[in-house]
Amino acid sequence: MKHPYIIDVEASGFGPDSYPIEVGVAMEEGKRYCSLIHPERSWTHWCDDAERYHQIPRSSLLLHGKQAVIVAETLNLLLEGQTVYSDGWVVDKPWLIKLFNKARVPMEFTVSPLEMILREPQMEIWHEVKDQIERELMIERHRASNDALIIQKTYQRTLEMTEGVSL
């Protein structure tokens, strides 16, 4: 798999009361999707540490975020029938479930842990290569689609570097 679809979700915090605030996807070469998510009425939890990390203030969500149903329907349109991979599956999957449940839209794609497609040799060089990709891309804003692109490119490079390496 040369171009796995990668999804990344930013959230209002780190605990069970948190909710998705931005989703980004890296798809085939050069194609990406990213959207801020307008908080639903019942989504009130906000963590200042999370805001400092992703640098997205709640006011930006209120001004520029799209309704959950629009984001969910757009993701389905882009990803229908696909398997998308997440390097933070344990948190991204529940946030996506929360998004789709609130939108009352069935998820028409599968989210799987990135580790399902990584080979052991790739894992051994992952962090070093990811740091190199981040330096090369010189992306200044921490955004979900940027993170998805970095993960996708890291996967691709580690795959190329480890082709022919046996386990």
C-alpha positions in Angstrom: 0.0 0.0 0.0 1.8 3.1 -1.3 -0.8 5.8 -0.4 -2.8 4.8 2.6 -5.6 7.2 3.6 -4.7 8.8 6.9 -7.1 10.6 9.2 -6.3 12.8 12.2 -8.7 14.4 14.7 -8.1 17.3 17.0 -10.2 17.6 20.1 -11.4 19.9 22.9 -9.5 18.0 25.5 -8.0 14.7 26.4 -10.6 13.0 28.4 -14.0 11.3 27.9 -15.9 14.6 27.9 -13.8 16.0 25.0 -15.2 16.2 21.5 -13.8 16.6 18.0 -13.0 20.2 16.9 -11.2 19.5 13.6 -10.8 16.5 11.3 -8.2 16.2 8.6 -7.6 13.5 5.9 -4.7 12.8 3.6 -5.9 10.8 0.6 -4.2 10.1 -2.7 -1.2 12.1 -3.6 -1.9 15.7 -3.0 -5.5 15.5 -2.1 -6.5 16.5 1.4 -9.6 17.5 3.4 -9.7 19.5 6.6 -12.6 21.1 8.5 -13.1 22.8 11.8 -16.2 21.5 13.6 -18.8 23.8 15.2 -19.4 22.6 18.8 -22.8 21.0 19.4 -24.9 22.5 22.2 -24.0 19.6 24.5 -20.3 19.8 23.8 -19.1 22.2 26.5 -15.9 20.7 27.8 -12.8 22.8 26.9 -9.2 22.2 28.0 -6.8 25.1 27.9 -3.8 22.6 27.5 -5.4 21.1 24.5 -6.0 24.6 23.0 -2.3 25.5 23.5 -1.3 22.2 21.8 -3.5 22.6 18.7 -3.7 26.4 18.7 -7.4 26.5 17.8 -9.4 28.7 20.1 -13.1 27.8 20.7 -14.0 31.2 19.2 -12.6 30.0 15.8 -14.9 26.9 16.0 -17.9 29.1 16.6 -17.0 31.4 13.7 -15.6 29.0 11.2 -16.6 25.5 12.2 -19.0 23.5 10.1 -22.0 21.7 11.6 -21.3 18.0 12.6 -23.7 16.7 9.9 -21.9 18.6 7.1 -18.5 17.3 8.3 -19.8 13.7 8.6 -21.5 13.7 5.2 -18.4 15.2 3.6 -16.2 12.5 5.2 -18.6 9.8 3.9 -18.5 11.3 0.4 -14.7 11.3 0.3 -14.1 8.0 2.1 -17.0 5.8 1.4 -15.9 2.1 1.4 -12.3 3.0 2.3 -10.2 2.0 5.2 -8.5 5.0 6.7 -5.7 4.8 9.2 -4.9 6.7 12.4 -1.8 6.9 14.4 -4.0 7.8 17.4 -6.8 5.3 16.8 -7.5 4.9 20.5 -8.7 8.5 20.7 -9.5 9.4 17.1 -12.0 6.6 16.6 -14.1 7.5 19.7 -14.1 11.2 18.6 -15.2 10.2 15.1 -18.0 8.0 16.6 -19.0 11.0 18.7 -19.1 13.2 15.6 -21.2 10.7 13.5 -23.5 9.9 16.4 -24.3 13.6 17.0 -24.8 14.1 13.3 -27.1 11.1 13.2 -25.2 9.8 10.1 -23.8 6.3 9.7 -20.1 6.1 9.2 -19.5 4.7 5.7 -15.8 4.0 6.0 -13.6 2.1 8.4 -11.0 3.5 10.8 -8.1 1.3 11.6 -4.9 1.7 13.7 -1.9 2.6 11.6 0.0 -0.2 13.2 -2.1 -2.6 11.2 -0.2 -1.7 8.0 3.2 -0.9 9.5 6.0 -3.5 9.3 8.4 -3.9 12.2 11.3 -2.3 10.2 9.1 0.7 9.6 8.3 1.1 13.3 12.0 1.0 14.2 12.8 4.1 12.1 9.4 5.8 12.4 10.2 8.7 14.8 13.4 9.6 13.1 11.8 9.7 9.7 8.8 11.6 10.9 11.0 14.3 12.4 12.8 14.5 9.0 9.6 14.9 7.1 8.4 17.6 9.5 11.6 19.6 8.9 11.3 19.1 5.1 7.7 20.2 4.9 8.3 23.2 7.2 4.6 23.3 8.1 4.1 26.0 10.7 0.5 25.4 11.7 -0.5 22.3 13.7 -3.6 21.3 11.9 -5.3 17.9 11.5 -4.7 17.7 7.7 -1.1 18.7 8.1 -0.7 15.9 10.7 -2.4 13.4 8.4 0.0 14.4 5.5 3.1 14.1 7.7 1.9 10.6 8.9 1.2 9.6 5.3 4.6 10.8 4.0 6.3 9.1 6.9 4.6 5.9 6.1 5.6 6.2 2.4 9.2 7.0 3.2 9.6 4.3 5.8 8.1 1.8 3.4 10.6 2.8 0.7 13.5 2.6 3.1 12.6 -0.8 4.4 11.6 -2.5 1.1 13.5 -5.8 0.9 14.2 -5.8 4.7 13.0 -9.0 6.2 11.5 -9.4 9.6 
